[in-house]
Amino acid sequence: MNGFINLLKPPGMSSGAAVAVVKRLTHERVGHAGTLDPEAAGVLPVMVGRATRLLDYFTDHSKSYVAEIAFAGATDTQDAQGTIIENAAGVPGREEILAVLPKFTGTILQRPPAYSALKRDGVPLYALARQGKLVETEGRETLIRRLELGKKTGQDGCMLFVDCGSGTYIRTLCHDIGQALNTPAHMRFLLRTRHGAFSIENAVTMEELMAAAEVNMLENLLLPLDFPLNDLPGIQLPERLWKLGRNGGKLPADLLPELKDGELCRVYAAEELLGVAHLEGNILRFDVGLTGG
C-alpha cells in the first residue's frame, strides 16, 4: 500500500496516536505531515508506504483553520486546556475586533508558546513547561493570508477563519489578538480544514478508516502518490526510458526543456510515478525514487 490517507483527526487524540492506528491497520511504514494539537480536530495527511519518502517535496504548506477565540481570560497554554492566568474584565465589541485584525494579516512576528512541540536541547518545550521550566522563545515570522471574523459564540467568543503559512500557531494568534484589545483571550476550539492539497472535503474519519479495514478495502481510501505534488511540472518518459527511470538513472534534460536548473519535476512511466527529479546541467537527476524497495 503506497499513498496518502487524508485523516480527519478527532479531538482528544494526539497526531502520533492517530498515525499509530493507521500503521496498525495498514501494516506499512507511515508518517504524517503537519502536527495537530491533541484537542484540535481536522485534516491530518498520513503518508503510507513509499509516500513517506515524499514529505520534503510537498511545496504547498498553506493551511486553513476555523477557530473560536474566547475573551474569557488568558491561559498558560493559550488554549482551553490551560489554567487561567489573567481574567478578562469584559468582551470587546465586533467593531473593536475588526479594527485590530489587519495588524495580524500579512507577514507577522509570532512568539511560539511555551507549551509547544518545539525543542530546546532535544526536549519538547511542553515537557519543560510541565516541570515548571518556562523557556522564553524568540519571535519568528509567519504569514497570515486571510483573517476573517465570523459569528459570535456564546457570551464571550466568536469564530475566526484563517488561511496561513506553515509554522503558524492559531492559539498564539488568539492570545495576541486579545493582547491587542487589552482583553485577555485564548483559543477555545480549532478545526483544520485544509493542508495544501488535502482538504476536509476529501478527508476520512477514523470510523470510516476502521470500517474499510474490516472488509479489506483500505486501498480504496488511499490518495495517489502524486496527490500533493501536482503543482510540480510532470514528464512522461518514452517507453525506451522506462527501465532507466525505474532504476533511478540519469535522464536527458530535453524531456522537459522549460525546466530551469535546480527546479523539481515529477517523472512518470505511463501512469506510474517513478519519483521526483531536478534539473542539473544537461541531465535530470532523481532526488527521490519510488520504485525501489
C-alpha positions as CSV (number, residue, x, y, z in Angstrom):
1,M,0.0,0.0,0.0
2,N,1.5,3.3,-1.1
3,G,-0.2,6.6,-1.0
4,F,-1.9,9.1,1.4
5,I,-4.8,8.8,3.8
6,N,-6.3,12.2,4.4
7,L,-7.4,11.6,8.0
8,L,-10.0,13.7,9.8
9,K,-8.3,13.6,13.2
10,P,-10.8,13.7,16.1
11,P,-10.3,15.9,19.1
12,G,-8.8,14.2,22.2
13,M,-6.3,12.1,20.1
14,S,-2.7,13.1,19.5
15,S,-1.3,13.1,16.0
16,G,1.1,10.3,16.9
17,A,-1.7,8.1,18.3
18,A,-3.7,8.7,15.1
19,V,-0.8,7.7,12.9
20,A,-0.3,4.6,15.1
21,V,-3.8,3.5,14.3
22,V,-3.1,3.8,10.5
23,K,0.2,1.8,11.0
24,R,-1.7,-1.0,12.8
25,L,-4.4,-1.2,10.1
26,T,-2.1,-1.0,7.1
27,H,1.0,-2.9,8.4
28,E,3.1,-0.3,6.4
29,R,5.6,2.3,7.2
30,V,3.7,5.5,7.9
31,G,4.3,9.2,8.8
32,H,2.3,12.4,9.0
33,A,2.6,16.0,7.9
34,G,1.6,19.0,10.0
35,T,1.1,18.0,13.6
36,L,-2.2,18.9,15.2
37,D,-2.5,19.5,19.0
38,P,-4.4,16.7,20.7
39,E,-7.6,18.7,21.4
40,A,-7.7,20.1,17.8
41,A,-9.5,18.3,15.0
42,G,-9.2,18.3,11.3
43,V,-7.1,17.4,8.3
44,L,-4.0,15.3,9.1
45,P,-2.3,13.9,5.9
46,V,-0.9,10.5,6.7
47,M,1.8,9.0,4.4
48,V,1.6,5.3,3.8
49,G,4.4,3.1,2.4
50,R,6.6,4.8,-0.2
51,A,4.7,8.0,0.3
52,T,6.8,8.6,3.4
53,R,9.7,9.4,1.0
54,L,7.8,12.5,-0.3
55,L,7.4,14.7,2.7
56,D,10.2,17.0,1.8
57,Y,8.7,17.5,-1.7
58,F,5.4,19.0,-0.6
59,T,5.6,22.5,-1.9
60,D,2.3,23.8,-0.7
61,H,2.3,24.0,3.1
62,S,-0.5,26.6,3.3
63,K,-3.3,25.7,5.8
64,S,-6.8,26.8,6.6
65,Y,-8.5,26.8,10.0
66,V,-11.7,27.6,11.8
67,A,-11.1,28.7,15.3
68,E,-13.0,30.1,18.3
69,I,-11.4,32.9,20.2
70,A,-12.7,33.2,23.8
71,F,-12.5,36.6,25.5
72,A,-12.7,34.8,28.8
73,G,-9.2,35.2,30.1
74,A,-5.7,34.2,29.1
75,T,-4.4,30.7,29.9
76,D,-0.9,29.4,30.3
77,T,-1.2,27.2,27.2
78,Q,-3.1,29.8,25.2
79,D,-6.0,27.3,24.7
80,A,-8.9,26.0,26.7
81,Q,-6.8,23.1,28.2
82,G,-4.7,25.5,30.2
83,T,-5.1,27.3,33.5
84,I,-6.5,30.9,33.6
85,I,-3.6,33.2,34.4
86,E,-5.3,36.5,33.6
87,N,-9.0,37.3,33.9
88,A,-10.9,39.3,31.4
89,A,-13.0,42.3,32.6
90,G,-15.3,42.4,29.6
91,V,-15.9,41.4,26.0
92,P,-14.8,43.7,23.1
93,G,-17.4,44.7,20.5
94,R,-17.4,43.4,17.0
95,E,-16.1,46.7,15.5
96,E,-13.3,46.8,18.0
97,I,-12.2,43.2,17.0
98,L,-12.5,44.1,13.3
99,A,-10.3,47.1,13.8
100,V,-7.3,45.1,15.1
101,L,-7.4,42.2,12.7
102,P,-5.4,44.0,9.9
103,K,-2.5,44.1,12.3
104,F,-2.4,40.3,12.2
105,T,-2.7,40.0,8.4
106,G,0.3,39.5,6.1
107,T,3.8,38.7,7.4
108,I,3.7,39.0,11.2
109,L,6.1,38.2,14.0
110,Q,4.8,35.5,16.3
111,R,6.4,34.1,19.5
112,P,5.8,30.3,19.8
113,P,4.0,29.3,23.0
114,A,5.9,27.8,26.0
115,Y,3.6,24.8,25.7
116,S,4.6,23.6,22.2
117,A,6.4,20.7,20.5
118,L,9.4,22.9,19.7
119,K,12.5,21.5,21.3
120,R,15.3,23.0,23.5
121,D,18.4,20.8,23.8
122,G,16.3,17.9,22.4
123,V,13.4,18.3,24.9
124,P,10.0,19.5,23.9
125,L,9.0,22.8,25.4
126,Y,5.8,21.4,26.7
127,A,7.7,18.9,28.7
128,L,9.9,21.6,30.2
129,A,6.8,23.7,30.9
130,R,5.2,20.9,32.8
131,Q,8.3,20.8,35.0
132,G,7.8,24.5,35.7
133,K,10.7,25.4,33.4
134,L,9.2,28.0,31.1
135,V,11.5,28.7,28.1
136,E,11.5,32.2,26.5
137,T,11.0,31.7,22.8
138,E,12.2,34.0,20.1
139,G,9.8,35.7,17.7
140,R,9.7,34.3,14.2
141,E,7.9,35.4,11.0
142,T,4.8,33.7,9.8
143,L,2.3,34.5,7.0
144,I,-1.4,35.1,7.6
145,R,-3.1,35.3,4.1
146,R,-6.6,35.7,5.3
147,L,-8.1,36.5,8.7
148,E,-11.9,36.9,8.9
149,L,-14.3,37.4,11.8
150,G,-17.2,35.0,12.0
151,K,-20.3,34.9,14.2
152,K,-20.4,35.5,17.9
153,T,-20.4,32.3,20.0
154,G,-22.0,32.3,23.5
155,Q,-21.4,35.3,25.7
156,D,-17.7,35.8,25.2
157,G,-16.5,34.2,22.0
158,C,-16.5,34.5,18.2
159,M,-15.3,32.5,15.2
160,L,-12.2,33.2,13.2
161,F,-11.4,31.9,9.7
162,V,-7.7,31.8,9.0
163,D,-5.6,31.0,5.9
164,C,-1.9,30.9,6.9
165,G,1.6,29.6,6.1
166,S,3.5,26.8,7.8
167,G,4.5,27.3,11.4
168,T,1.6,29.5,12.5
169,Y,0.2,28.9,16.0
170,I,-3.5,29.7,15.9
171,R,-3.7,29.7,19.7
172,T,-1.0,32.3,19.8
173,L,-2.9,34.3,17.2
174,C,-5.9,34.3,19.5
175,H,-3.8,35.2,22.5
176,D,-2.2,38.1,20.6
177,I,-5.5,39.4,19.3
178,G,-6.6,39.6,22.9
179,Q,-3.5,41.4,23.9
180,A,-4.0,44.0,21.1
181,L,-7.6,44.6,22.5
182,N,-6.4,44.7,26.1
183,T,-8.8,41.8,26.8
184,P,-7.1,38.5,27.8
185,A,-8.2,35.8,25.4
186,H,-7.4,32.2,24.4
187,M,-8.4,29.7,21.8
188,R,-11.4,27.5,22.7
189,F,-11.8,25.4,19.6
190,L,-9.7,24.6,16.5
191,L,-10.6,22.8,13.2
192,R,-8.0,22.5,10.4
193,T,-10.0,22.4,7.1
194,R,-7.1,22.3,4.7
195,H,-3.4,21.5,4.5
196,G,-2.1,22.1,1.0
197,A,-4.0,19.8,-1.4
198,F,-5.6,17.9,1.5
199,S,-9.0,19.4,2.4
200,I,-11.8,18.4,4.8
201,E,-14.0,17.6,1.7
202,N,-11.8,14.6,0.8
203,A,-10.9,13.5,4.4
204,V,-12.0,10.3,6.0
205,T,-13.0,9.7,9.6
206,M,-11.4,7.2,12.0
207,E,-14.6,5.3,11.9
208,E,-14.6,5.1,8.1
209,L,-10.9,4.0,8.2
210,M,-11.7,1.1,10.6
211,A,-14.8,0.1,8.7
212,A,-12.7,-0.1,5.5
213,A,-10.0,-2.2,7.2
214,E,-12.6,-4.7,8.4
215,V,-13.6,-5.5,4.8
216,N,-10.0,-5.2,3.4
217,M,-10.9,-2.1,1.5
218,L,-8.3,0.3,2.9
219,E,-6.7,0.8,-0.5
220,N,-9.9,2.4,-1.7
221,L,-9.2,5.3,0.8
222,L,-5.7,5.9,-0.5
223,L,-5.0,9.1,-2.4
224,P,-2.3,8.6,-5.1
225,L,1.4,9.3,-4.5
226,D,1.3,12.4,-6.7
227,F,-1.7,13.9,-4.9
228,P,0.2,16.7,-3.1
229,L,2.7,17.2,-5.9
230,N,0.5,18.4,-8.7
231,D,2.0,21.9,-8.6
232,L,5.3,20.4,-9.8
233,P,5.6,20.0,-13.6
234,G,5.5,16.4,-14.8
235,I,7.1,14.5,-17.6
236,Q,6.0,11.2,-19.3
237,L,9.1,9.1,-20.2
238,P,9.1,7.4,-23.6
239,E,8.9,3.7,-23.3
240,R,12.6,3.3,-24.2
241,L,13.5,5.1,-20.9
242,W,11.1,3.3,-18.6
243,K,13.7,0.8,-17.3
244,L,16.3,3.6,-16.8
245,G,13.8,5.7,-14.9
246,R,12.6,2.8,-12.7
247,N,16.3,2.2,-11.8
248,G,16.8,5.9,-10.9
249,G,19.1,6.6,-13.7
250,K,20.1,10.0,-15.1
251,L,17.6,11.2,-17.7
252,P,18.1,13.7,-20.6
253,A,17.2,17.3,-19.8
254,D,15.4,17.8,-23.1
255,L,12.5,15.8,-21.9
256,L,11.3,19.0,-20.1
257,P,13.1,21.9,-21.9
258,E,11.3,24.6,-20.0
259,L,12.6,23.4,-16.6
260,K,15.2,25.7,-15.0
261,D,18.4,24.5,-13.3
262,G,17.6,23.1,-9.9
263,E,13.8,23.0,-10.4
264,L,11.9,19.9,-9.4
265,C,9.6,17.8,-11.6
266,R,7.5,14.6,-11.4
267,V,8.7,11.7,-13.5
268,Y,6.3,9.1,-14.9
269,A,6.4,5.8,-16.9
270,A,2.8,5.7,-18.3
271,E,0.6,6.2,-15.2
272,E,3.3,5.2,-12.7
273,L,5.0,7.9,-10.7
274,L,8.7,7.0,-10.6
275,G,9.9,9.8,-8.4
276,V,10.9,13.4,-8.1
277,A,13.9,14.7,-10.1
278,H,15.6,18.0,-10.6
279,L,17.5,19.6,-13.5
280,E,21.3,19.6,-13.1
281,G,23.0,21.0,-16.1
282,N,22.1,18.8,-19.1
283,I,20.6,15.9,-17.1
284,L,17.6,15.1,-14.8
285,R,18.8,13.6,-11.6
286,F,16.4,11.8,-9.2
287,D,16.1,13.3,-5.7
288,V,13.8,10.5,-4.6
289,G,12.8,7.3,-6.4
290,L,9.6,5.4,-5.6
291,T,10.1,2.1,-7.4
292,G,12.8,0.6,-5.2
293,G,12.4,-1.3,-2.0
